[in-house]
Amino acid sequence: MKQNLKLLIAFLCGAIFFSGISYAANTLTATVVDLKILVNGQEKVLSEKPVVINNRTYLPVRDIGTITGYEVAYEQGVISLNSSRSNTENQSKTDDQSNSTSDKPRFEFKKLPITVTKGDISVTVNSISRGEYSTTDFSVTIVNNTGEDLSVNYTSFVLGANYDVPGKKYTTHGTISGETEFSKPVKAGSTVTGTIRKGVVDEDTENVIFHLQVGVEYFSFYIDTKGIL
């Protein structure tokens, strides 16, 4: 766990550095590279390809957080990485337990619908289903009670499936391109319901991790899919 956190902090520092390169674009060279990302020997798919700047490799923080078991949030210039495991649990574990598979962060997977509210923005995942064209379809409702139109970013985040399920491989799936109800900003004071399509998951998938961004707020959903796909 500590090693994972060290890695995530390194990625976080890279992301912060990367966010400022526009100011010195005339002195830095960024190169997109094809690299395999392995976690415990399993290959993971990132929403964006790694970038090399001055011989340093930078990876998307949110993807790395998800595949290593952390929630990533951004608010007012601060990026936070949080495990769902309580401090009490961490303190009570023995050395033997800390080396076991139970050391993985635990997320509470819930049945749909699930609503997450941050300030004046509310996002509900109403349902999940297998689409007609080999997709995993999410029915999503966004309520924008702010005073400004808000863009919705759902393409940059991969869908995680079968997190920490014994006997099943954790997989990630990208976004299926195409126009949706969220291709345009959600207007101030309005409510929009639409469909977001991700790559198809197995029929016996037991849980999924789904992310999107509305304005500057990030929303994460941990969905129990047993018996609904």
Biotite code that builds the C-alpha atoms (Angstrom):
import biotite.structure as struc

atoms = struc.array([
    struc.Atom([0.000, 0.000, 0.000], chain_id="A", res_id=1, res_name="MET", atom_name="CA", element="C"),
    struc.Atom([2.778, 2.439, 0.947], chain_id="A", res_id=2, res_name="LYS", atom_name="CA", element="C"),
    struc.Atom([4.596, 1.669, -2.283], chain_id="A", res_id=3, res_name="GLN", atom_name="CA", element="C"),
    struc.Atom([1.410, 2.336, -4.284], chain_id="A", res_id=4, res_name="ASN", atom_name="CA", element="C"),
    struc.Atom([1.030, 5.684, -2.550], chain_id="A", res_id=5, res_name="LEU", atom_name="CA", element="C"),
    struc.Atom([4.624, 6.636, -3.313], chain_id="A", res_id=6, res_name="LYS", atom_name="CA", element="C"),
    struc.Atom([4.052, 5.834, -6.964], chain_id="A", res_id=7, res_name="LEU", atom_name="CA", element="C"),
    struc.Atom([0.852, 7.858, -7.009], chain_id="A", res_id=8, res_name="LEU", atom_name="CA", element="C"),
    struc.Atom([2.586, 10.852, -5.433], chain_id="A", res_id=9, res_name="ILE", atom_name="CA", element="C"),
    struc.Atom([5.211, 10.656, -8.158], chain_id="A", res_id=10, res_name="ALA", atom_name="CA", element="C"),
    struc.Atom([2.530, 10.601, -10.824], chain_id="A", res_id=11, res_name="PHE", atom_name="CA", element="C"),
    struc.Atom([0.777, 13.478, -9.073], chain_id="A", res_id=12, res_name="LEU", atom_name="CA", element="C"),
    struc.Atom([3.925, 15.590, -9.131], chain_id="A", res_id=13, res_name="CYS", atom_name="CA", element="C"),
    struc.Atom([4.285, 14.810, -12.801], chain_id="A", res_id=14, res_name="GLY", atom_name="CA", element="C"),
    struc.Atom([0.718, 15.885, -13.487], chain_id="A", res_id=15, res_name="ALA", atom_name="CA", element="C"),
    struc.Atom([1.219, 19.175, -11.657], chain_id="A", res_id=16, res_name="ILE", atom_name="CA", element="C"),
    struc.Atom([4.412, 19.821, -13.592], chain_id="A", res_id=17, res_name="PHE", atom_name="CA", element="C"),
    struc.Atom([2.709, 18.888, -16.842], chain_id="A", res_id=18, res_name="PHE", atom_name="CA", element="C"),
    struc.Atom([-0.109, 21.367, -16.231], chain_id="A", res_id=19, res_name="SER", atom_name="CA", element="C"),
    struc.Atom([2.393, 24.216, -16.378], chain_id="A", res_id=20, res_name="GLY", atom_name="CA", element="C"),
    struc.Atom([4.291, 23.349, -19.510], chain_id="A", res_id=21, res_name="ILE", atom_name="CA", element="C"),
    struc.Atom([2.238, 25.714, -21.665], chain_id="A", res_id=22, res_name="SER", atom_name="CA", element="C"),
    struc.Atom([4.133, 28.598, -20.123], chain_id="A", res_id=23, res_name="TYR", atom_name="CA", element="C"),
    struc.Atom([7.450, 27.224, -21.288], chain_id="A", res_id=24, res_name="ALA", atom_name="CA", element="C"),
    struc.Atom([6.366, 25.423, -24.440], chain_id="A", res_id=25, res_name="ALA", atom_name="CA", element="C"),
    struc.Atom([9.231, 26.973, -26.396], chain_id="A", res_id=26, res_name="ASN", atom_name="CA", element="C"),
    struc.Atom([11.821, 25.218, -24.221], chain_id="A", res_id=27, res_name="THR", atom_name="CA", element="C"),
    struc.Atom([10.201, 21.814, -23.606], chain_id="A", res_id=28, res_name="LEU", atom_name="CA", element="C"),
    struc.Atom([9.499, 18.962, -25.997], chain_id="A", res_id=29, res_name="THR", atom_name="CA", element="C"),
    struc.Atom([6.623, 16.574, -25.305], chain_id="A", res_id=30, res_name="ALA", atom_name="CA", element="C"),
    struc.Atom([6.412, 13.208, -27.053], chain_id="A", res_id=31, res_name="THR", atom_name="CA", element="C"),
    struc.Atom([3.443, 10.823, -26.905], chain_id="A", res_id=32, res_name="VAL", atom_name="CA", element="C"),
    struc.Atom([4.688, 7.255, -26.430], chain_id="A", res_id=33, res_name="VAL", atom_name="CA", element="C"),
    struc.Atom([3.185, 3.761, -26.556], chain_id="A", res_id=34, res_name="ASP", atom_name="CA", element="C"),
    struc.Atom([3.959, 2.031, -23.264], chain_id="A", res_id=35, res_name="LEU", atom_name="CA", element="C"),
    struc.Atom([2.424, -0.980, -21.579], chain_id="A", res_id=36, res_name="LYS", atom_name="CA", element="C"),
    struc.Atom([1.199, -0.311, -18.045], chain_id="A", res_id=37, res_name="ILE", atom_name="CA", element="C"),
    struc.Atom([1.312, -3.418, -15.843], chain_id="A", res_id=38, res_name="LEU", atom_name="CA", element="C"),
    struc.Atom([-0.184, -3.611, -12.343], chain_id="A", res_id=39, res_name="VAL", atom_name="CA", element="C"),
    struc.Atom([0.617, -6.841, -10.512], chain_id="A", res_id=40, res_name="ASN", atom_name="CA", element="C"),
    struc.Atom([1.479, -8.330, -13.896], chain_id="A", res_id=41, res_name="GLY", atom_name="CA", element="C"),
    struc.Atom([-1.826, -7.348, -15.526], chain_id="A", res_id=42, res_name="GLN", atom_name="CA", element="C"),
    struc.Atom([-1.868, -4.893, -18.412], chain_id="A", res_id=43, res_name="GLU", atom_name="CA", element="C"),
    struc.Atom([-4.057, -1.807, -17.892], chain_id="A", res_id=44, res_name="LYS", atom_name="CA", element="C"),
    struc.Atom([-5.489, 0.572, -20.484], chain_id="A", res_id=45, res_name="VAL", atom_name="CA", element="C"),
    struc.Atom([-5.182, 4.332, -19.893], chain_id="A", res_id=46, res_name="LEU", atom_name="CA", element="C"),
    struc.Atom([-7.557, 6.963, -21.213], chain_id="A", res_id=47, res_name="SER", atom_name="CA", element="C"),
    struc.Atom([-4.597, 8.940, -22.581], chain_id="A", res_id=48, res_name="GLU", atom_name="CA", element="C"),
    struc.Atom([-1.203, 7.719, -23.777], chain_id="A", res_id=49, res_name="LYS", atom_name="CA", element="C"),
    struc.Atom([1.852, 8.503, -21.632], chain_id="A", res_id=50, res_name="PRO", atom_name="CA", element="C"),
    struc.Atom([3.851, 11.631, -22.497], chain_id="A", res_id=51, res_name="VAL", atom_name="CA", element="C"),
    struc.Atom([7.632, 12.011, -22.236], chain_id="A", res_id=52, res_name="VAL", atom_name="CA", element="C"),
    struc.Atom([8.957, 15.499, -21.429], chain_id="A", res_id=53, res_name="ILE", atom_name="CA", element="C"),
    struc.Atom([12.702, 16.050, -21.014], chain_id="A", res_id=54, res_name="ASN", atom_name="CA", element="C"),
    struc.Atom([13.230, 12.299, -20.572], chain_id="A", res_id=55, res_name="ASN", atom_name="CA", element="C"),
    struc.Atom([10.568, 12.024, -17.847], chain_id="A", res_id=56, res_name="ARG", atom_name="CA", element="C"),
    struc.Atom([7.371, 10.006, -18.352], chain_id="A", res_id=57, res_name="THR", atom_name="CA", element="C"),
    struc.Atom([4.016, 11.439, -17.226], chain_id="A", res_id=58, res_name="TYR", atom_name="CA", element="C"),
    struc.Atom([0.802, 9.443, -16.784], chain_id="A", res_id=59, res_name="LEU", atom_name="CA", element="C"),
    struc.Atom([-2.827, 10.525, -16.154], chain_id="A", res_id=60, res_name="PRO", atom_name="CA", element="C"),
    struc.Atom([-3.310, 10.692, -12.394], chain_id="A", res_id=61, res_name="VAL", atom_name="CA", element="C"),
    struc.Atom([-6.980, 9.652, -12.377], chain_id="A", res_id=62, res_name="ARG", atom_name="CA", element="C"),
    struc.Atom([-6.332, 6.459, -14.363], chain_id="A", res_id=63, res_name="ASP", atom_name="CA", element="C"),
    struc.Atom([-3.388, 5.478, -12.172], chain_id="A", res_id=64, res_name="ILE", atom_name="CA", element="C"),
    struc.Atom([-5.426, 6.181, -9.061], chain_id="A", res_id=65, res_name="GLY", atom_name="CA", element="C"),
    struc.Atom([-8.307, 4.019, -10.257], chain_id="A", res_id=66, res_name="THR", atom_name="CA", element="C"),
    struc.Atom([-6.247, 0.992, -11.257], chain_id="A", res_id=67, res_name="ILE", atom_name="CA", element="C"),
    struc.Atom([-4.273, 1.060, -7.996], chain_id="A", res_id=68, res_name="THR", atom_name="CA", element="C"),
    struc.Atom([-7.323, 1.562, -5.788], chain_id="A", res_id=69, res_name="GLY", atom_name="CA", element="C"),
    struc.Atom([-7.552, 5.279, -5.001], chain_id="A", res_id=70, res_name="TYR", atom_name="CA", element="C"),
    struc.Atom([-10.223, 7.892, -5.554], chain_id="A", res_id=71, res_name="GLU", atom_name="CA", element="C"),
    struc.Atom([-8.822, 10.995, -7.252], chain_id="A", res_id=72, res_name="VAL", atom_name="CA", element="C"),
    struc.Atom([-10.503, 14.360, -6.768], chain_id="A", res_id=73, res_name="ALA", atom_name="CA", element="C"),
    struc.Atom([-9.726, 17.894, -7.873], chain_id="A", res_id=74, res_name="TYR", atom_name="CA", element="C"),
    struc.Atom([-11.027, 21.041, -6.200], chain_id="A", res_id=75, res_name="GLU", atom_name="CA", element="C"),
    struc.Atom([-9.732, 24.611, -6.278], chain_id="A", res_id=76, res_name="GLN", atom_name="CA", element="C"),
    struc.Atom([-6.253, 23.699, -7.447], chain_id="A", res_id=77, res_name="GLY", atom_name="CA", element="C"),
    struc.Atom([-5.833, 20.725, -5.086], chain_id="A", res_id=78, res_name="VAL", atom_name="CA", element="C"),
    struc.Atom([-5.578, 17.112, -6.299], chain_id="A", res_id=79, res_name="ILE", atom_name="CA", element="C"),
    struc.Atom([-6.492, 14.563, -3.616], chain_id="A", res_id=80, res_name="SER", atom_name="CA", element="C"),
    struc.Atom([-5.915, 10.805, -3.551], chain_id="A", res_id=81, res_name="LEU", atom_name="CA", element="C"),
    struc.Atom([-8.015, 8.925, -1.021], chain_id="A", res_id=82, res_name="ASN", atom_name="CA", element="C"),
    struc.Atom([-8.389, 5.279, -0.062], chain_id="A", res_id=83, res_name="SER", atom_name="CA", element="C"),
    struc.Atom([-11.749, 4.106, 1.227], chain_id="A", res_id=84, res_name="SER", atom_name="CA", element="C"),
    struc.Atom([-10.093, 1.994, 3.921], chain_id="A", res_id=85, res_name="ARG", atom_name="CA", element="C"),
    struc.Atom([-10.527, 3.632, 7.326], chain_id="A", res_id=86, res_name="SER", atom_name="CA", element="C"),
    struc.Atom([-7.589, 4.662, 9.506], chain_id="A", res_id=87, res_name="ASN", atom_name="CA", element="C"),
    struc.Atom([-8.833, 2.280, 12.202], chain_id="A", res_id=88, res_name="THR", atom_name="CA", element="C"),
    struc.Atom([-8.597, -0.671, 9.830], chain_id="A", res_id=89, res_name="GLU", atom_name="CA", element="C"),
    struc.Atom([-5.088, 0.332, 8.766], chain_id="A", res_id=90, res_name="ASN", atom_name="CA", element="C"),
    struc.Atom([-3.891, 0.637, 12.380], chain_id="A", res_id=91, res_name="GLN", atom_name="CA", element="C"),
    struc.Atom([-5.352, -2.719, 13.449], chain_id="A", res_id=92, res_name="SER", atom_name="CA", element="C"),
    struc.Atom([-3.759, -4.793, 10.709], chain_id="A", res_id=93, res_name="LYS", atom_name="CA", element="C"),
    struc.Atom([-0.814, -7.048, 11.534], chain_id="A", res_id=94, res_name="THR", atom_name="CA", element="C"),
    struc.Atom([2.343, -7.229, 9.441], chain_id="A", res_id=95, res_name="ASP", atom_name="CA", element="C"),
    struc.Atom([1.112, -10.498, 7.908], chain_id="A", res_id=96, res_name="ASP", atom_name="CA", element="C"),
    struc.Atom([-2.221, -8.944, 6.976], chain_id="A", res_id=97, res_name="GLN", atom_name="CA", element="C"),
    struc.Atom([-0.541, -5.946, 5.351], chain_id="A", res_id=98, res_name="SER", atom_name="CA", element="C"),
    struc.Atom([1.160, -8.301, 2.903], chain_id="A", res_id=99, res_name="ASN", atom_name="CA", element="C"),
    struc.Atom([-2.062, -10.112, 1.983], chain_id="A", res_id=100, res_name="SER", atom_name="CA", element="C"),
    struc.Atom([-4.607, -9.362, -0.729], chain_id="A", res_id=101, res_name="THR", atom_name="CA", element="C"),
    struc.Atom([-6.874, -7.793, 1.942], chain_id="A", res_id=102, res_name="SER", atom_name="CA", element="C"),
    struc.Atom([-4.495, -4.804, 1.923], chain_id="A", res_id=103, res_name="ASP", atom_name="CA", element="C"),
    struc.Atom([-6.196, -3.532, -1.215], chain_id="A", res_id=104, res_name="LYS", atom_name="CA", element="C"),
    struc.Atom([-8.340, -0.425, -0.769], chain_id="A", res_id=105, res_name="PRO", atom_name="CA", element="C"),
    struc.Atom([-12.017, -1.333, -0.355], chain_id="A", res_id=106, res_name="ARG", atom_name="CA", element="C"),
    struc.Atom([-14.748, 0.469, -2.223], chain_id="A", res_id=107, res_name="PHE", atom_name="CA", element="C"),
    struc.Atom([-18.392, 0.193, -1.273], chain_id="A", res_id=108, res_name="GLU", atom_name="CA", element="C"),
    struc.Atom([-20.154, -1.043, -4.393], chain_id="A", res_id=109, res_name="PHE", atom_name="CA", element="C"),
    struc.Atom([-23.865, -0.181, -4.385], chain_id="A", res_id=110, res_name="LYS", atom_name="CA", element="C"),
    struc.Atom([-26.904, -1.067, -6.460], chain_id="A", res_id=111, res_name="LYS", atom_name="CA", element="C"),
    struc.Atom([-28.311, 1.554, -8.826], chain_id="A", res_id=112, res_name="LEU", atom_name="CA", element="C"),
    struc.Atom([-29.563, 4.205, -8.879], chain_id="A", res_id=113, res_name="PRO", atom_name="CA", element="C"),
    struc.Atom([-26.694, 6.075, -7.213], chain_id="A", res_id=114, res_name="ILE", atom_name="CA", element="C"),
    struc.Atom([-26.613, 9.850, -6.765], chain_id="A", res_id=115, res_name="THR", atom_name="CA", element="C"),
    struc.Atom([-23.533, 11.925, -5.921], chain_id="A", res_id=116, res_name="VAL", atom_name="CA", element="C"),
    struc.Atom([-23.932, 15.618, -5.101], chain_id="A", res_id=117, res_name="THR", atom_name="CA", element="C"),
    struc.Atom([-21.165, 18.192, -4.948], chain_id="A", res_id=118, res_name="LYS", atom_name="CA", element="C"),
    struc.Atom([-22.258, 21.719, -4.203], chain_id="A", res_id=119, res_name="GLY", atom_name="CA", element="C"),
    struc.Atom([-24.916, 22.728, -6.721], chain_id="A", res_id=120, res_name="ASP", atom_name="CA", element="C"),
    struc.Atom([-24.211, 19.810, -9.072], chain_id="A", res_id=121, res_name="ILE", atom_name="CA", element="C"),
    struc.Atom([-25.897, 16.438, -8.770], chain_id="A", res_id=122, res_name="SER", atom_name="CA", element="C"),
    struc.Atom([-25.146, 13.372, -10.893], chain_id="A", res_id=123, res_name="VAL", atom_name="CA", element="C"),
    struc.Atom([-27.225, 10.181, -10.858], chain_id="A", res_id=124, res_name="THR", atom_name="CA", element="C"),
    struc.Atom([-26.383, 6.924, -12.608], chain_id="A", res_id=125, res_name="VAL", atom_name="CA", element="C"),
    struc.Atom([-29.881, 5.550, -13.177], chain_id="A", res_id=126, res_name="ASN", atom_name="CA", element="C"),
    struc.Atom([-29.135, 2.236, -14.846], chain_id="A", res_id=127, res_name="SER", atom_name="CA", element="C"),
    struc.Atom([-26.541, 0.186, -16.688], chain_id="A", res_id=128, res_name="ILE", atom_name="CA", element="C"),
    struc.Atom([-27.217, -2.194, -19.576], chain_id="A", res_id=129, res_name="SER", atom_name="CA", element="C"),
    struc.Atom([-25.572, -3.975, -22.479], chain_id="A", res_id=130, res_name="ARG", atom_name="CA", element="C"),
    struc.Atom([-26.065, -1.915, -25.631], chain_id="A", res_id=131, res_name="GLY", atom_name="CA", element="C"),
    struc.Atom([-27.185, -3.033, -29.063], chain_id="A", res_id=132, res_name="GLU", atom_name="CA", element="C"),
    struc.Atom([-23.722, -2.560, -30.581], chain_id="A", res_id=133, res_name="TYR", atom_name="CA", element="C"),
    struc.Atom([-21.501, -4.320, -28.004], chain_id="A", res_id=134, res_name="SER", atom_name="CA", element="C"),
    struc.Atom([-21.358, -1.450, -25.536], chain_id="A", res_id=135, res_name="THR", atom_name="CA", element="C"),
    struc.Atom([-21.956, -0.920, -21.843], chain_id="A", res_id=136, res_name="THR", atom_name="CA", element="C"),
    struc.Atom([-24.573, 1.832, -21.630], chain_id="A", res_id=137, res_name="ASP", atom_name="CA", element="C"),
    struc.Atom([-25.023, 4.119, -18.634], chain_id="A", res_id=138, res_name="PHE", atom_name="CA", element="C"),
    struc.Atom([-28.184, 6.182, -18.205], chain_id="A", res_id=139, res_name="SER", atom_name="CA", element="C"),
    struc.Atom([-27.029, 9.353, -16.438], chain_id="A", res_id=140, res_name="VAL", atom_name="CA", element="C"),
    struc.Atom([-28.900, 12.391, -15.137], chain_id="A", res_id=141, res_name="THR", atom_name="CA", element="C"),
    struc.Atom([-27.036, 15.650, -14.410], chain_id="A", res_id=142, res_name="ILE", atom_name="CA", element="C"),
    struc.Atom([-28.680, 18.450, -12.452], chain_id="A", res_id=143, res_name="VAL", atom_name="CA", element="C"),
    struc.Atom([-26.904, 21.799, -12.832], chain_id="A", res_id=144, res_name="ASN", atom_name="CA", element="C"),
    struc.Atom([-28.115, 24.235, -10.198], chain_id="A", res_id=145, res_name="ASN", atom_name="CA", element="C"),
    struc.Atom([-25.172, 26.576, -10.676], chain_id="A", res_id=146, res_name="THR", atom_name="CA", element="C"),
    struc.Atom([-25.365, 29.892, -12.455], chain_id="A", res_id=147, res_name="GLY", atom_name="CA", element="C"),
    struc.Atom([-23.204, 28.826, -15.401], chain_id="A", res_id=148, res_name="GLU", atom_name="CA", element="C"),
    struc.Atom([-23.230, 26.314, -18.241], chain_id="A", res_id=149, res_name="ASP", atom_name="CA", element="C"),
    struc.Atom([-21.053, 23.283, -17.423], chain_id="A", res_id=150, res_name="LEU", atom_name="CA", element="C"),
    struc.Atom([-19.190, 21.031, -19.836], chain_id="A", res_id=151, res_name="SER", atom_name="CA", element="C"),
    struc.Atom([-19.258, 17.279, -19.232], chain_id="A", res_id=152, res_name="VAL", atom_name="CA", element="C"),
    struc.Atom([-16.115, 15.203, -19.685], chain_id="A", res_id=153, res_name="ASN", atom_name="CA", element="C"),
    struc.Atom([-16.903, 11.506, -19.955], chain_id="A", res_id=154, res_name="TYR", atom_name="CA", element="C"),
    struc.Atom([-14.482, 10.504, -22.711], chain_id="A", res_id=155, res_name="THR", atom_name="CA", element="C"),
    struc.Atom([-11.224, 10.820, -20.755], chain_id="A", res_id=156, res_name="SER", atom_name="CA", element="C"),
    struc.Atom([-12.005, 8.155, -18.166], chain_id="A", res_id=157, res_name="PHE", atom_name="CA", element="C"),
    struc.Atom([-11.841, 4.398, -18.527], chain_id="A", res_id=158, res_name="VAL", atom_name="CA", element="C"),
    struc.Atom([-14.475, 2.077, -17.082], chain_id="A", res_id=159, res_name="LEU", atom_name="CA", element="C"),
    struc.Atom([-13.090, -0.429, -14.572], chain_id="A", res_id=160, res_name="GLY", atom_name="CA", element="C"),
    struc.Atom([-14.714, -3.849, -14.242], chain_id="A", res_id=161, res_name="ALA", atom_name="CA", element="C"),
    struc.Atom([-14.419, -6.626, -11.625], chain_id="A", res_id=162, res_name="ASN", atom_name="CA", element="C"),
    struc.Atom([-12.330, -4.738, -9.091], chain_id="A", res_id=163, res_name="TYR", atom_name="CA", element="C"),
    struc.Atom([-10.890, -7.100, -6.456], chain_id="A", res_id=164, res_name="ASP", atom_name="CA", element="C"),
    struc.Atom([-13.239, -9.948, -7.426], chain_id="A", res_id=165, res_name="VAL", atom_name="CA", element="C"),
    struc.Atom([-11.719, -13.360, -6.574], chain_id="A", res_id=166, res_name="PRO", atom_name="CA", element="C"),
    struc.Atom([-11.134, -15.449, -9.670], chain_id="A", res_id=167, res_name="GLY", atom_name="CA", element="C"),
    struc.Atom([-11.864, -12.602, -12.100], chain_id="A", res_id=168, res_name="LYS", atom_name="CA", element="C"),
    struc.Atom([-9.460, -10.342, -13.964], chain_id="A", res_id=169, res_name="LYS", atom_name="CA", element="C"),
    struc.Atom([-9.781, -6.590, -13.477], chain_id="A", res_id=170, res_name="TYR", atom_name="CA", element="C"),
    struc.Atom([-10.282, -4.979, -16.893], chain_id="A", res_id=171, res_name="THR", atom_name="CA", element="C"),
    struc.Atom([-10.611, -1.437, -18.204], chain_id="A", res_id=172, res_name="THR", atom_name="CA", element="C"),
    struc.Atom([-12.727, -0.212, -21.104], chain_id="A", res_id=173, res_name="HIS", atom_name="CA", element="C"),
    struc.Atom([-12.671, 3.057, -23.044], chain_id="A", res_id=174, res_name="GLY", atom_name="CA", element="C"),
    struc.Atom([-15.469, 5.358, -24.156], chain_id="A", res_id=175, res_name="THR", atom_name="CA", element="C"),
    struc.Atom([-17.374, 4.649, -27.368], chain_id="A", res_id=176, res_name="ILE", atom_name="CA", element="C"),
    struc.Atom([-17.262, 7.835, -29.434], chain_id="A", res_id=177, res_name="SER", atom_name="CA", element="C"),
    struc.Atom([-20.345, 9.535, -30.814], chain_id="A", res_id=178, res_name="GLY", atom_name="CA", element="C"),
    struc.Atom([-22.736, 12.370, -30.097], chain_id="A", res_id=179, res_name="GLU", atom_name="CA", element="C"),
    struc.Atom([-24.639, 12.182, -26.815], chain_id="A", res_id=180, res_name="THR", atom_name="CA", element="C"),
    struc.Atom([-26.881, 14.444, -24.800], chain_id="A", res_id=181, res_name="GLU", atom_name="CA", element="C"),
    struc.Atom([-23.727, 15.525, -22.962], chain_id="A", res_id=182, res_name="PHE", atom_name="CA", element="C"),
    struc.Atom([-21.736, 16.539, -26.035], chain_id="A", res_id=183, res_name="SER", atom_name="CA", element="C"),
    struc.Atom([-22.883, 20.097, -25.327], chain_id="A", res_id=184, res_name="LYS", atom_name="CA", element="C"),
    struc.Atom([-22.613, 21.870, -21.947], chain_id="A", res_id=185, res_name="PRO", atom_name="CA", element="C"),
    struc.Atom([-25.429, 21.392, -19.453], chain_id="A", res_id=186, res_name="VAL", atom_name="CA", element="C"),
    struc.Atom([-27.064, 24.790, -19.222], chain_id="A", res_id=187, res_name="LYS", atom_name="CA", element="C"),
    struc.Atom([-27.327, 26.660, -15.935], chain_id="A", res_id=188, res_name="ALA", atom_name="CA", element="C"),
    struc.Atom([-30.404, 25.678, -13.940], chain_id="A", res_id=189, res_name="GLY", atom_name="CA", element="C"),
    struc.Atom([-31.218, 22.693, -16.138], chain_id="A", res_id=190, res_name="SER", atom_name="CA", element="C"),
    struc.Atom([-31.455, 18.911, -15.861], chain_id="A", res_id=191, res_name="THR", atom_name="CA", element="C"),
    struc.Atom([-30.212, 16.607, -18.628], chain_id="A", res_id=192, res_name="VAL", atom_name="CA", element="C"),
    struc.Atom([-30.562, 12.833, -18.914], chain_id="A", res_id=193, res_name="THR", atom_name="CA", element="C"),
    struc.Atom([-28.522, 10.951, -21.487], chain_id="A", res_id=194, res_name="GLY", atom_name="CA", element="C"),
    struc.Atom([-26.576, 7.807, -22.312], chain_id="A", res_id=195, res_name="THR", atom_name="CA", element="C"),
    struc.Atom([-22.820, 7.351, -21.979], chain_id="A", res_id=196, res_name="ILE", atom_name="CA", element="C"),
    struc.Atom([-21.406, 4.328, -23.782], chain_id="A", res_id=197, res_name="ARG", atom_name="CA", element="C"),
    struc.Atom([-18.298, 2.443, -22.714], chain_id="A", res_id=198, res_name="LYS", atom_name="CA", element="C"),
    struc.Atom([-16.655, -0.688, -24.067], chain_id="A", res_id=199, res_name="GLY", atom_name="CA", element="C"),
    struc.Atom([-18.555, -3.902, -23.467], chain_id="A", res_id=200, res_name="VAL", atom_name="CA", element="C"),
    struc.Atom([-17.940, -5.803, -20.227], chain_id="A", res_id=201, res_name="VAL", atom_name="CA", element="C"),
    struc.Atom([-18.536, -9.489, -19.583], chain_id="A", res_id=202, res_name="ASP", atom_name="CA", element="C"),
    struc.Atom([-22.063, -10.604, -18.809], chain_id="A", res_id=203, res_name="GLU", atom_name="CA", element="C"),
    struc.Atom([-21.005, -11.952, -15.404], chain_id="A", res_id=204, res_name="ASP", atom_name="CA", element="C"),
    struc.Atom([-19.214, -8.742, -14.366], chain_id="A", res_id=205, res_name="THR", atom_name="CA", element="C"),
    struc.Atom([-19.782, -8.209, -10.647], chain_id="A", res_id=206, res_name="GLU", atom_name="CA", element="C"),
    struc.Atom([-18.859, -4.529, -10.285], chain_id="A", res_id=207, res_name="ASN", atom_name="CA", element="C"),
    struc.Atom([-17.784, -1.498, -12.288], chain_id="A", res_id=208, res_name="VAL", atom_name="CA", element="C"),
    struc.Atom([-16.041, 1.786, -11.479], chain_id="A", res_id=209, res_name="ILE", atom_name="CA", element="C"),
    struc.Atom([-17.393, 4.707, -13.510], chain_id="A", res_id=210, res_name="PHE", atom_name="CA", element="C"),
    struc.Atom([-16.069, 8.300, -13.599], chain_id="A", res_id=211, res_name="HIS", atom_name="CA", element="C"),
    struc.Atom([-17.044, 11.575, -15.213], chain_id="A", res_id=212, res_name="LEU", atom_name="CA", element="C"),
    struc.Atom([-16.323, 15.284, -14.768], chain_id="A", res_id=213, res_name="GLN", atom_name="CA", element="C"),
    struc.Atom([-18.870, 18.116, -14.702], chain_id="A", res_id=214, res_name="VAL", atom_name="CA", element="C"),
    struc.Atom([-17.265, 21.540, -14.805], chain_id="A", res_id=215, res_name="GLY", atom_name="CA", element="C"),
    struc.Atom([-14.328, 21.255, -12.386], chain_id="A", res_id=216, res_name="VAL", atom_name="CA", element="C"),
    struc.Atom([-15.972, 18.579, -10.219], chain_id="A", res_id=217, res_name="GLU", atom_name="CA", element="C"),
    struc.Atom([-15.164, 14.874, -10.512], chain_id="A", res_id=218, res_name="TYR", atom_name="CA", element="C"),
    struc.Atom([-17.761, 12.189, -9.813], chain_id="A", res_id=219, res_name="PHE", atom_name="CA", element="C"),
    struc.Atom([-16.967, 8.537, -9.119], chain_id="A", res_id=220, res_name="SER", atom_name="CA", element="C"),
    struc.Atom([-19.469, 5.688, -8.953], chain_id="A", res_id=221, res_name="PHE", atom_name="CA", element="C"),
    struc.Atom([-18.837, 2.227, -7.531], chain_id="A", res_id=222, res_name="TYR", atom_name="CA", element="C"),
    struc.Atom([-21.602, 0.062, -8.926], chain_id="A", res_id=223, res_name="ILE", atom_name="CA", element="C"),
    struc.Atom([-22.649, -3.461, -7.920], chain_id="A", res_id=224, res_name="ASP", atom_name="CA", element="C"),
    struc.Atom([-23.640, -5.105, -11.223], chain_id="A", res_id=225, res_name="THR", atom_name="CA", element="C"),
    struc.Atom([-24.307, -8.645, -10.028], chain_id="A", res_id=226, res_name="LYS", atom_name="CA", element="C"),
    struc.Atom([-27.369, -9.998, -11.832], chain_id="A", res_id=227, res_name="GLY", atom_name="CA", element="C"),
    struc.Atom([-28.088, -6.939, -14.000], chain_id="A", res_id=228, res_name="ILE", atom_name="CA", element="C"),
    struc.Atom([-25.835, -7.446, -17.047], chain_id="A", res_id=229, res_name="LEU", atom_name="CA", element="C"),
])
